[in-house]
């Protein structure tokens, strides 16, 4: 193996979480313009819990506009209905859920994972074959690590491991900081949809912020290695 330094990481991209979807009609109408306005790599579909048939039909309605825009549609949980709904993958919470979902998702679909409380869990997820690891999402009680702790975890992962890492940002500032810390993707959700100017303006701002964070890394240096300590 050569000791050549790895090529610099590409600029981070957005991962957009939907509101919890009950009736998808409004979201279907809004998505094309939204996805055209920023560099969104993937959409995380958060479905309201209901019967399987209804959830599958909602995935089927939302997958085409997302995929037509060149983004992947991932379902939050429910790996067993991903293929039947025509989605591109699932986001799982925790190692046990990831292990259980792998047979139904691989090799054709994406298996991402969050709910990784420790570095050991994160490394286990990588070994199992997760397509990305997510850091910073709230737990069941709405608690999450500090912004600094999330940034440190992203920095650690980006420097040492191959699979992409995702930072869960709850503000524009966090999106910028996580991109500067080496996140390959920045997951944004509720604060985008709650923006009084509308989600499109918020998404454009976040897209600009994460690109700026990446661009201002010192020349020849991977943004992931900034502020390392």
HELIX and SHEET records of a PDB file:
HELIX    1   1 UNK A   25  UNK A   36  1                                  12    
HELIX    2   2 UNK A   52  UNK A   68  1                                  17    
HELIX    3   3 UNK A   79  UNK A   81  5                                   3    
HELIX    4   4 UNK A   82  UNK A   85  1                                   4    
HELIX    5   5 UNK A   95  UNK A  105  1                                  11    
HELIX    6   6 UNK A  119  UNK A  128  1                                  10    
HELIX    7   7 UNK A  147  UNK A  160  1                                  14    
HELIX    8   8 UNK A  172  UNK A  180  1                                   9    
HELIX    9   9 UNK A  190  UNK A  193  1                                   4    
HELIX   10  10 UNK A  199  UNK A  215  1                                  17    
HELIX   11  11 UNK A  223  UNK A  225  5                                   3    
SHEET    1   A 9 UNK A  13  UNK A  21  0                                        
SHEET    2   A 9 UNK A  40  UNK A  47  1                                        
SHEET    3   A 9 UNK A  72  UNK A  76  1                                        
SHEET    4   A 9 UNK A  89  UNK A  93  1                                        
SHEET    5   A 9 UNK A 110  UNK A 114  1                                        
SHEET    6   A 9 UNK A 132  UNK A 135  1                                        
SHEET    7   A 9 UNK A 164  UNK A 168  1                                        
SHEET    8   A 9 UNK A 185  UNK A 188  1                                        
SHEET    9   A 9 UNK A  13  UNK A  21  1                                        
END                                                                             
